[in-house]
């Protein structure tokens, strides 16, 4: 029986890379974008070898990761940077480069043994970085299915990141232009709360930031300020 693989992602930008690997690599490939689809596929797919999780937004039940070899990807040089919002936390800390780590999924978040690490640039808008990380993830997937490596325990000091909250997207009121530029670009991706300021009943959102000499140029969208109920949802 040929090996089967599931690729799970909550972001549509991974679909093109999935289509490529499905057409180019041996085996049966399934793409899922929701917890229900994941559970259904795990129960239906025969000869399941790996489940790869790219930018997955939901809890994975123990009945899945304990029974199947589940590989997740994290945008830090673990054990540094375990936890939420890795891209934003790295940029806030002034880092220009990081590692994309492929981990075996275990009970503790981002604590599993490591299959591979690859260099990843943090240059550009968040969307550009996520696309870059997606391409790199599929390169690692190809390497894993070819070599079937044994993951190795993480080494070094554990540093945890906290998941950022939507209100932290508000532009800082002090700092350098470079600080504002980093703040805008690290949030500039679909489905993310973009950098904003609020004036009266309006919210002013910023994207497409560019540093041009001593000026910061950005696109602006003005919306009605969301209600407390909308913010909580």
BELQUIZI-V796417 format. One record per helix or strand of 2 or more residues. SS is the DSSP state (H for helix, E for strand). FROM is the first residue (numbers start at 0). LEN is the number of residues. If there is no record, write none. Layout:
[[SS;FROM;LEN] [SS;FROM;LEN]]
This chain:
[[E;3;6] [H;11;13] [E;27;5] [H;34;10] [E;47;7] [H;61;4] [E;69;5] [E;79;4] [H;85;7] [E;96;8] [E;113;8] [H;125;22] [E;158;3] [H;165;4] [H;176;9] [E;194;5] [E;201;11] [E;214;10] [H;227;5]]
